[in-house]
Amino acid sequence: MQLGPLNHVGVATPSIEDSIVFWREIMGATFIHDTFDMPEQGVKVCFVDTPNCQIELIEPLDEDSPIANFLEANPAGGQHHLCFEVPDIQVARIEYEAMGKRILGKTRIGAHGTPIFFVHPKDMGGVLTEIMETPKQEH
Ligand code: CO
């Protein structure tokens, strides 16, 4: 494995609207992207730019959302996952599987429109880890 760039920090929130106010007024964020729904993941998503990475605000779309349990345990929200980029998602998946890491579900298209998968926090030092293929036209 080769450690790639930290693409974003996922932060679960009960209200993206309230979180946007926090990131703008308390943290000084100046570029906050439009919020959009990802119905197939059961979440609403909003990216906040920081100078070297993004914060991904995620709010459940309904009570069946994969982050509903997290918010039940952490009603005010909190840090949910870290996302690292890899050059090739299929190669990365094979490597994680070969290391015996538990991958959660299948590879799917993530919030940046590139393939992603999640690795179980119990196999990752307690951190739910999203692995994302680097967008081809990023720069
Ligand atoms: Co993410």
Backbone and ligand atoms as CSV (ligand in chain L), in Angstrom:
chain,resi,resn,atom,element,x,y,z
A,1,MET,N,N,0.835,-1.196,0.000
A,1,MET,CA,C,0.000,0.000,0.000
A,1,MET,C,C,0.871,1.248,0.000
A,2,GLN,N,N,0.359,2.257,-0.658
A,2,GLN,CA,C,0.996,3.569,-0.593
A,2,GLN,C,C,-0.059,4.552,-0.127
A,3,LEU,N,N,0.258,5.298,0.949
A,3,LEU,CA,C,-0.719,6.218,1.524
A,3,LEU,C,C,-0.975,7.388,0.580
A,4,GLY,N,N,-2.231,7.580,0.221
A,4,GLY,CA,C,-2.593,8.662,-0.689
A,4,GLY,C,C,-3.090,9.884,0.068
A,5,PRO,N,N,-3.460,10.948,-0.677
A,5,PRO,CA,C,-3.932,12.170,-0.029
A,5,PRO,C,C,-5.201,11.938,0.795
A,6,LEU,N,N,-5.281,12.652,1.911
A,6,LEU,CA,C,-6.532,12.699,2.670
A,6,LEU,C,C,-7.489,13.569,1.868
A,7,ASN,N,N,-8.550,12.982,1.332
A,7,ASN,CA,C,-9.483,13.753,0.504
A,7,ASN,C,C,-10.480,14.514,1.351
A,8,HIS,N,N,-11.079,13.844,2.332
A,8,HIS,CA,C,-12.015,14.548,3.205
A,8,HIS,C,C,-12.187,13.846,4.537
A,9,VAL,N,N,-12.720,14.615,5.477
A,9,VAL,CA,C,-13.108,14.100,6.782
A,9,VAL,C,C,-14.635,14.113,6.806
A,10,GLY,N,N,-15.233,12.955,7.022
A,10,GLY,CA,C,-16.693,12.870,7.071
A,10,GLY,C,C,-17.191,13.223,8.463
A,11,VAL,N,N,-18.133,14.144,8.513
A,11,VAL,CA,C,-18.703,14.578,9.786
A,11,VAL,C,C,-20.217,14.399,9.713
A,12,ALA,N,N,-20.755,13.560,10.577
A,12,ALA,CA,C,-22.207,13.361,10.621
A,12,ALA,C,C,-22.841,14.502,11.407
A,13,THR,N,N,-24.000,14.931,10.947
A,13,THR,CA,C,-24.682,16.031,11.619
A,13,THR,C,C,-26.195,15.825,11.551
A,14,PRO,N,N,-26.907,16.232,12.588
A,14,PRO,CA,C,-28.361,16.148,12.502
A,14,PRO,C,C,-28.935,17.239,11.588
A,15,SER,N,N,-28.146,18.278,11.288
A,15,SER,CA,C,-28.636,19.363,10.434
A,15,SER,C,C,-27.494,19.998,9.658
A,16,ILE,N,N,-27.426,19.729,8.365
A,16,ILE,CA,C,-26.403,20.352,7.517
A,16,ILE,C,C,-26.561,21.867,7.554
A,17,GLU,N,N,-27.793,22.312,7.569
A,17,GLU,CA,C,-28.060,23.752,7.589
A,17,GLU,C,C,-27.380,24.415,8.806
A,18,ASP,N,N,-27.555,23.818,9.982
A,18,ASP,CA,C,-26.919,24.362,11.191
A,18,ASP,C,C,-25.404,24.224,11.104
A,19,SER,N,N,-24.931,23.110,10.548
A,19,SER,CA,C,-23.480,22.897,10.456
A,19,SER,C,C,-22.831,23.911,9.526
A,20,ILE,N,N,-23.529,24.286,8.458
A,20,ILE,CA,C,-22.985,25.280,7.525
A,20,ILE,C,C,-22.764,26.608,8.263
A,21,VAL,N,N,-23.710,26.974,9.104
A,21,VAL,CA,C,-23.559,28.208,9.893
A,21,VAL,C,C,-22.319,28.112,10.778
A,22,PHE,N,N,-22.139,26.952,11.425
A,22,PHE,CA,C,-20.964,26.740,12.273
A,22,PHE,C,C,-19.672,26.872,11.470
A,23,TRP,N,N,-19.602,26.177,10.330
A,23,TRP,CA,C,-18.348,26.193,9.552
A,23,TRP,C,C,-18.058,27.579,8.981
A,24,ARG,N,N,-19.111,28.318,8.650
A,24,ARG,CA,C,-18.908,29.659,8.106
A,24,ARG,C,C,-18.558,30.656,9.206
A,25,GLU,N,N,-19.360,30.664,10.264
A,25,GLU,CA,C,-19.227,31.730,11.258
A,25,GLU,C,C,-18.192,31.452,12.340
A,26,ILE,N,N,-18.029,30.201,12.725
A,26,ILE,CA,C,-17.062,29.886,13.780
A,26,ILE,C,C,-15.714,29.510,13.180
A,27,MET,N,N,-15.726,28.677,12.134
A,27,MET,CA,C,-14.473,28.168,11.584
A,27,MET,C,C,-13.946,29.009,10.427
A,28,GLY,N,N,-14.752,29.936,9.920
A,28,GLY,CA,C,-14.266,30.841,8.876
A,28,GLY,C,C,-14.230,30.254,7.487
A,29,ALA,N,N,-15.014,29.220,7.238
A,29,ALA,CA,C,-15.039,28.643,5.892
A,29,ALA,C,C,-15.609,29.664,4.910
A,30,THR,N,N,-14.967,29.763,3.740
A,30,THR,CA,C,-15.440,30.718,2.741
A,30,THR,C,C,-16.013,30.028,1.511
A,31,PHE,N,N,-15.682,28.757,1.321
A,31,PHE,CA,C,-16.257,28.053,0.173
A,31,PHE,C,C,-17.006,26.818,0.637
A,32,ILE,N,N,-18.318,26.903,0.555
A,32,ILE,CA,C,-19.183,25.800,0.957
A,32,ILE,C,C,-20.018,25.413,-0.265
A,33,HIS,N,N,-19.895,24.163,-0.674
A,33,HIS,CA,C,-20.576,23.699,-1.884
A,33,HIS,C,C,-22.074,23.535,-1.627
A,34,ASP,N,N,-22.833,23.366,-2.727
A,34,ASP,CA,C,-24.271,23.134,-2.596
A,34,ASP,C,C,-24.530,21.760,-1.964
A,35,THR,N,N,-25.556,21.709,-1.161
A,35,THR,CA,C,-25.977,20.447,-0.549
A,35,THR,C,C,-26.727,19.614,-1.591
A,36,PHE,N,N,-26.478,18.309,-1.576
A,36,PHE,CA,C,-27.218,17.434,-2.498
A,36,PHE,C,C,-27.549,16.110,-1.823
A,37,ASP,N,N,-28.588,15.451,-2.357
A,37,ASP,CA,C,-29.018,14.153,-1.820
A,37,ASP,C,C,-28.287,13.022,-2.511
A,38,MET,N,N,-27.924,11.999,-1.722
A,38,MET,CA,C,-27.434,10.745,-2.297
A,38,MET,C,C,-28.379,9.649,-1.814
A,39,PRO,N,N,-29.527,9.507,-2.481
A,39,PRO,CA,C,-30.555,8.586,-1.978
A,39,PRO,C,C,-30.071,7.140,-1.852
A,40,GLU,N,N,-29.181,6.731,-2.760
A,40,GLU,CA,C,-28.716,5.338,-2.694
A,40,GLU,C,C,-27.826,5.104,-1.466
A,41,GLN,N,N,-27.280,6.168,-0.875
A,41,GLN,CA,C,-26.488,6.028,0.358
A,41,GLN,C,C,-27.313,6.454,1.571
A,42,GLY,N,N,-28.502,6.965,1.330
A,42,GLY,CA,C,-29.364,7.383,2.441
A,42,GLY,C,C,-28.905,8.646,3.140
A,43,VAL,N,N,-28.137,9.484,2.449
A,43,VAL,CA,C,-27.636,10.708,3.089
A,43,VAL,C,C,-27.775,11.934,2.188
A,44,LYS,N,N,-27.746,13.057,2.871
A,44,LYS,CA,C,-27.651,14.365,2.240
A,44,LYS,C,C,-26.209,14.806,2.496
A,45,VAL,N,N,-25.566,15.432,1.511
A,45,VAL,CA,C,-24.125,15.701,1.603
A,45,VAL,C,C,-23.837,17.165,1.278
A,46,CYS,N,N,-22.877,17.737,2.004
A,46,CYS,CA,C,-22.403,19.085,1.693
A,46,CYS,C,C,-20.903,19.150,1.956
A,47,PHE,N,N,-20.142,19.561,0.945
A,47,PHE,CA,C,-18.694,19.682,1.126
A,47,PHE,C,C,-18.306,21.111,1.486
A,48,VAL,N,N,-17.445,21.209,2.495
A,48,VAL,CA,C,-16.876,22.483,2.931
A,48,VAL,C,C,-15.387,22.435,2.585
A,49,ASP,N,N,-14.909,23.394,1.820
A,49,ASP,CA,C,-13.485,23.396,1.462
A,49,ASP,C,C,-12.639,23.955,2.596
A,50,THR,N,N,-11.526,23.283,2.867
A,50,THR,CA,C,-10.480,23.863,3.708
A,50,THR,C,C,-9.269,23.996,2.785
A,51,PRO,N,N,-8.219,24.703,3.179
A,51,PRO,CA,C,-7.105,24.899,2.239
A,51,PRO,C,C,-6.468,23.602,1.731
A,52,ASN,N,N,-6.506,22.525,2.508
A,52,ASN,CA,C,-5.802,21.318,2.058
A,52,ASN,C,C,-6.681,20.086,1.981
A,53,CYS,N,N,-7.960,20.203,2.247
A,53,CYS,CA,C,-8.819,19.023,2.226
A,53,CYS,C,C,-10.258,19.492,2.394
A,54,GLN,N,N,-11.192,18.568,2.395
A,54,GLN,CA,C,-12.586,18.968,2.553
A,54,GLN,C,C,-13.196,18.324,3.792
A,55,ILE,N,N,-14.226,18.977,4.295
A,55,ILE,CA,C,-15.087,18.388,5.315
A,55,ILE,C,C,-16.352,17.948,4.573
A,56,GLU,N,N,-16.756,16.717,4.777
A,56,GLU,CA,C,-17.983,16.206,4.154
A,56,GLU,C,C,-19.058,16.126,5.233
A,57,LEU,N,N,-19.982,17.062,5.187
A,57,LEU,CA,C,-21.093,17.027,6.139
A,57,LEU,C,C,-22.120,16.031,5.629
A,58,ILE,N,N,-22.525,15.113,6.480
A,58,ILE,CA,C,-23.527,14.122,6.076
A,58,ILE,C,C,-24.670,14.100,7.072
A,59,GLU,N,N,-25.867,14.160,6.521
A,59,GLU,CA,C,-27.088,14.167,7.324
A,59,GLU,C,C,-27.972,13.027,6.825
A,60,PRO,N,N,-28.599,12.274,7.721
A,60,PRO,CA,C,-29.447,11.169,7.237
A,60,PRO,C,C,-30.641,11.679,6.440
A,61,LEU,N,N,-30.989,10.949,5.388
A,61,LEU,CA,C,-32.181,11.302,4.603
A,61,LEU,C,C,-33.443,10.783,5.297
A,62,ASP,N,N,-33.299,9.657,6.002
A,62,ASP,CA,C,-34.444,9.102,6.735
A,62,ASP,C,C,-33.906,8.208,7.848
A,63,GLU,N,N,-34.818,7.552,8.579
A,63,GLU,CA,C,-34.351,6.783,9.742
A,63,GLU,C,C,-33.691,5.461,9.370
A,64,ASP,N,N,-33.795,5.052,8.092
A,64,ASP,CA,C,-33.091,3.844,7.645
A,64,ASP,C,C,-31.674,4.157,7.176
A,65,SER,N,N,-31.294,5.425,7.247
A,65,SER,CA,C,-29.981,5.837,6.771
A,65,SER,C,C,-28.866,5.094,7.503
A,66,PRO,N,N,-27.774,4.750,6.778
A,66,PRO,CA,C,-26.639,4.089,7.443
A,66,PRO,C,C,-26.025,4.938,8.563
A,67,ILE,N,N,-26.269,6.235,8.574
A,67,ILE,CA,C,-25.699,7.039,9.667
A,67,ILE,C,C,-26.719,7.336,10.782
A,68,ALA,N,N,-27.924,6.767,10.651
A,68,ALA,CA,C,-28.939,7.008,11.694
A,68,ALA,C,C,-28.476,6.469,13.056
A,69,ASN,N,N,-27.866,5.276,13.041
A,69,ASN,CA,C,-27.377,4.701,14.311
A,69,ASN,C,C,-26.286,5.545,14.924
A,70,PHE,N,N,-25.403,6.054,14.075
A,70,PHE,CA,C,-24.309,6.904,14.556
A,70,PHE,C,C,-24.880,8.130,15.256
A,71,LEU,N,N,-25.905,8.738,14.657
A,71,LEU,CA,C,-26.484,9.945,15.252
A,71,LEU,C,C,-27.311,9.633,16.496
A,72,GLU,N,N,-27.795,8.397,16.569
A,72,GLU,CA,C,-28.482,7.998,17.791
A,72,GLU,C,C,-27.478,7.944,18.946
A,73,ALA,N,N,-26.289,7.419,18.637
A,73,ALA,CA,C,-25.240,7.335,19.663
A,73,ALA,C,C,-24.569,8.692,19.905
A,74,ASN,N,N,-24.573,9.538,18.880
A,74,ASN,CA,C,-23.929,10.861,18.977
A,74,ASN,C,C,-24.929,11.915,18.478
A,75,PRO,N,N,-25.893,12.264,19.305
A,75,PRO,CA,C,-27.000,13.105,18.823
A,75,PRO,C,C,-26.562,14.462,18.276
A,76,ALA,N,N,-25.455,14.998,18.757
A,76,ALA,CA,C,-24.998,16.295,18.266
A,76,ALA,C,C,-24.174,16.158,16.990
A,77,GLY,N,N,-23.960,14.918,16.549
A,77,GLY,CA,C,-23.112,14.682,15.389
A,77,GLY,C,C,-21.680,14.443,15.826
A,78,GLY,N,N,-20.781,14.273,14.852
A,78,GLY,CA,C,-19.377,14.042,15.189
A,78,GLY,C,C,-18.612,13.477,14.021
A,79,GLN,N,N,-17.310,13.291,14.247
A,79,GLN,CA,C,-16.464,12.767,13.182
A,79,GLN,C,C,-16.857,11.339,12.850
A,80,HIS,N,N,-17.092,11.064,11.596
A,80,HIS,CA,C,-17.654,9.792,11.171
A,80,HIS,C,C,-16.657,8.922,10.410
A,81,HIS,N,N,-15.910,9.494,9.466
A,81,HIS,CA,C,-14.938,8.708,8.710
A,81,HIS,C,C,-13.840,9.606,8.133
A,82,LEU,N,N,-12.752,8.963,7.722
A,82,LEU,CA,C,-11.687,9.634,6.970
A,82,LEU,C,C,-11.681,9.022,5.571
A,83,CYS,N,N,-11.403,9.829,4.564
A,83,CYS,CA,C,-11.380,9.328,3.189
A,83,CYS,C,C,-10.024,9.595,2.548
A,84,PHE,N,N,-9.376,8.517,2.130
A,84,PHE,CA,C,-8.077,8.612,1.456
A,84,PHE,C,C,-8.213,8.235,-0.011
A,85,GLU,N,N,-7.454,8.935,-0.831
A,85,GLU,CA,C,-7.476,8.654,-2.274
A,85,GLU,C,C,-6.501,7.543,-2.642
A,86,VAL,N,N,-6.886,6.787,-3.652
A,86,VAL,CA,C,-5.994,5.791,-4.263
A,86,VAL,C,C,-6.060,5.989,-5.782
A,87,PRO,N,N,-4.998,5.607,-6.497
A,87,PRO,CA,C,-5.026,5.778,-7.954
A,87,PRO,C,C,-5.990,4.810,-8.647
A,88,ASP,N,N,-6.165,3.608,-8.080
A,88,ASP,CA,C,-6.994,2.588,-8.747
A,88,ASP,C,C,-7.811,1.846,-7.691
A,89,ILE,N,N,-9.119,1.997,-7.749
A,89,ILE,CA,C,-9.986,1.445,-6.692
A,89,ILE,C,C,-9.965,-0.076,-6.670
A,90,GLN,N,N,-9.870,-0.708,-7.866
A,90,GLN,CA,C,-9.904,-2.175,-7.889
A,90,GLN,C,C,-8.648,-2.769,-7.287
A,91,VAL,N,N,-7.516,-2.143,-7.615
A,91,VAL,CA,C,-6.244,-2.597,-7.044
A,91,VAL,C,C,-6.285,-2.434,-5.524
A,92,ALA,N,N,-6.799,-1.291,-5.059
A,92,ALA,CA,C,-6.854,-1.028,-3.621
A,92,ALA,C,C,-7.743,-2.054,-2.921
A,93,ARG,N,N,-8.870,-2.355,-3.534
A,93,ARG,CA,C,-9.794,-3.306,-2.909
A,93,ARG,C,C,-9.138,-4.683,-2.759
A,94,ILE,N,N,-8.449,-5.101,-3.807
A,94,ILE,CA,C,-7.763,-6.398,-3.765
A,94,ILE,C,C,-6.697,-6.389,-2.661
A,95,GLU,N,N,-5.984,-5.267,-2.541
A,95,GLU,CA,C,-4.934,-5.176,-1.515
A,95,GLU,C,C,-5.518,-5.228,-0.104
A,96,TYR,N,N,-6.594,-4.475,0.132
A,96,TYR,CA,C,-7.214,-4.507,1.465
A,96,TYR,C,C,-7.762,-5.897,1.780
A,97,GLU,N,N,-8.380,-6.520,0.781
A,97,GLU,CA,C,-8.910,-7.875,1.001
A,97,GLU,C,C,-7.777,-8.846,1.320
A,98,ALA,N,N,-6.667,-8.703,0.597
A,98,ALA,CA,C,-5.524,-9.584,0.824
A,98,ALA,C,C,-4.947,-9.402,2.227
A,99,MET,N,N,-5.107,-8.206,2.792
A,99,MET,CA,C,-4.636,-7.953,4.160
A,99,MET,C,C,-5.666,-8.382,5.202
A,100,GLY,N,N,-6.778,-8.968,4.730
A,100,GLY,CA,C,-7.795,-9.456,5.653
A,100,GLY,C,C,-8.680,-8.369,6.236
A,101,LYS,N,N,-8.708,-7.209,5.599
A,101,LYS,CA,C,-9.559,-6.116,6.093
A,101,LYS,C,C,-10.996,-6.328,5.629
A,102,ARG,N,N,-11.930,-6.050,6.535
A,102,ARG,CA,C,-13.341,-6.217,6.194
A,102,ARG,C,C,-13.847,-4.998,5.430
A,103,ILE,N,N,-14.253,-5.226,4.175
A,103,ILE,CA,C,-14.796,-4.153,3.348
A,103,ILE,C,C,-16.317,-4.178,3.489
A,104,LEU,N,N,-16.878,-2.992,3.698
A,104,LEU,CA,C,-18.313,-2.885,3.946
A,104,LEU,C,C,-19.050,-2.657,2.632
A,105,GLY,N,N,-19.691,-3.689,2.139
A,105,GLY,CA,C,-20.488,-3.556,0.921
A,105,GLY,C,C,-19.633,-3.539,-0.327
A,106,LYS,N,N,-20.287,-3.235,-1.431
A,106,LYS,CA,C,-19.574,-3.271,-2.695
A,106,LYS,C,C,-18.980,-1.903,-3.031
A,107,THR,N,N,-18.117,-1.905,-4.008
A,107,THR,CA,C,-17.572,-0.642,-4.505
A,107,THR,C,C,-18.701,0.099,-5.197
A,108,ARG,N,N,-18.843,1.382,-4.852
A,108,ARG,CA,C,-19.935,2.168,-5.434
A,108,ARG,C,C,-19.441,3.564,-5.769
A,109,ILE,N,N,-20.309,4.328,-6.421
A,109,ILE,CA,C,-19.938,5.697,-6.782
A,109,ILE,C,C,-20.191,6.606,-5.583
A,110,GLY,N,N,-19.161,7.323,-5.181
A,110,GLY,CA,C,-19.255,8.184,-4.007
A,110,GLY,C,C,-19.665,9.600,-4.362
A,111,ALA,N,N,-19.577,10.467,-3.356
A,111,ALA,CA,C,-20.080,11.835,-3.482
A,111,ALA,C,C,-19.285,12.675,-4.481
A,112,HIS,N,N,-18.069,12.235,-4.827
A,112,HIS,CA,C,-17.287,12.968,-5.819
A,112,HIS,C,C,-17.438,12.372,-7.220
A,113,GLY,N,N,-18.329,11.382,-7.333
A,113,GLY,CA,C,-18.567,10.773,-8.643
A,113,GLY,C,C,-17.507,9.775,-9.050
A,114,THR,N,N,-16.660,9.365,-8.115
A,114,THR,CA,C,-15.660,8.344,-8.415
A,114,THR,C,C,-15.921,7.143,-7.501
A,115,PRO,N,N,-15.410,5.947,-7.876
A,115,PRO,CA,C,-15.712,4.761,-7.070
A,115,PRO,C,C,-15.081,4.824,-5.667
A,116,ILE,N,N,-15.833,4.316,-4.717
A,116,ILE,CA,C,-15.381,4.284,-3.309
A,116,ILE,C,C,-15.773,2.959,-2.668
A,117,PHE,N,N,-15.094,2.643,-1.562
A,117,PHE,CA,C,-15.605,1.598,-0.653
A,117,PHE,C,C,-15.187,1.973,0.758
A,118,PHE,N,N,-15.845,1.354,1.731
A,118,PHE,CA,C,-15.532,1.611,3.139
A,118,PHE,C,C,-14.893,0.387,3.769
A,119,VAL,N,N,-13.948,0.625,4.686
A,119,VAL,CA,C,-13.291,-0.454,5.412
A,119,VAL,C,C,-13.689,-0.351,6.888
A,120,HIS,N,N,-13.990,-1.514,7.475
A,120,HIS,CA,C,-14.512,-1.585,8.851
A,120,HIS,C,C,-13.556,-0.927,9.850
A,121,PRO,N,N,-14.107,-0.066,10.727
A,121,PRO,CA,C,-13.232,0.607,11.707
A,121,PRO,C,C,-12.468,-0.358,12.618
A,122,LYS,N,N,-13.043,-1.526,12.882
A,122,LYS,CA,C,-12.353,-2.477,13.782
A,122,LYS,C,C,-11.076,-3.023,13.165
A,123,ASP,N,N,-10.959,-2.915,11.839
A,123,ASP,CA,C,-9.736,-3.363,11.174
A,123,ASP,C,C,-8.806,-2.195,10.845
A,124,MET,N,N,-9.211,-0.974,11.264
A,124,MET,CA,C,-8.503,0.233,10.826
A,124,MET,C,C,-8.186,1.154,12.005
A,125,GLY,N,N,-7.800,0.538,13.127
A,125,GLY,CA,C,-7.429,1.340,14.288
A,125,GLY,C,C,-8.588,2.170,14.818
A,126,GLY,N,N,-9.810,1.685,14.625
A,126,GLY,CA,C,-10.967,2.387,15.172
A,126,GLY,C,C,-11.541,3.458,14.271
A,127,VAL,N,N,-10.968,3.609,13.080
A,127,VAL,CA,C,-11.426,4.680,12.180
A,127,VAL,C,C,-12.145,4.082,10.968
A,128,LEU,N,N,-13.417,4.390,10.822
A,128,LEU,CA,C,-14.120,4.022,9.591
A,128,LEU,C,C,-13.402,4.731,8.448
A,129,THR,N,N,-12.944,3.959,7.470
A,129,THR,CA,C,-12.091,4.521,6.421
A,129,THR,C,C,-12.736,4.353,5.055
A,130,GLU,N,N,-12.856,5.450,4.358
A,130,GLU,CA,C,-13.373,5.438,2.987
A,130,GLU,C,C,-12.178,5.499,2.052
A,131,ILE,N,N,-12.187,4.626,1.071
A,131,ILE,CA,C,-11.131,4.621,0.052
A,131,ILE,C,C,-11.783,5.078,-1.248
A,132,MET,N,N,-11.183,6.072,-1.863
A,132,MET,CA,C,-11.800,6.719,-3.020
A,132,MET,C,C,-10.789,6.829,-4.157
A,133,GLU,N,N,-11.229,6.496,-5.349
A,133,GLU,CA,C,-10.341,6.679,-6.506
A,133,GLU,C,C,-10.208,8.175,-6.792
A,134,THR,N,N,-8.989,8.614,-7.002
A,134,THR,CA,C,-8.731,10.025,-7.288
A,134,THR,C,C,-9.487,10.447,-8.536
A,135,PRO,N,N,-10.236,11.573,-8.442
A,135,PRO,CA,C,-10.908,12.052,-9.656
A,135,PRO,C,C,-9.885,12.340,-10.749
A,136,LYS,N,N,-10.217,11.931,-11.984
A,136,LYS,CA,C,-9.245,12.016,-13.075
A,136,LYS,C,C,-8.940,13.475,-13.491
A,137,GLN,N,N,-9.961,14.342,-13.385
A,137,GLN,CA,C,-9.792,15.713,-13.895
A,137,GLN,C,C,-9.672,16.727,-12.761
A,138,GLU,N,N,-9.072,16.318,-11.630
A,138,GLU,CA,C,-9.131,17.190,-10.465
A,138,GLU,C,C,-8.355,18.474,-10.634
A,139,HIS,N,N,-7.237,18.416,-11.366
A,139,HIS,CA,C,-6.380,19.607,-11.374
A,139,HIS,C,C,-6.455,20.385,-12.690
L,1,CO,CO,CO,-16.940,10.397,2.607
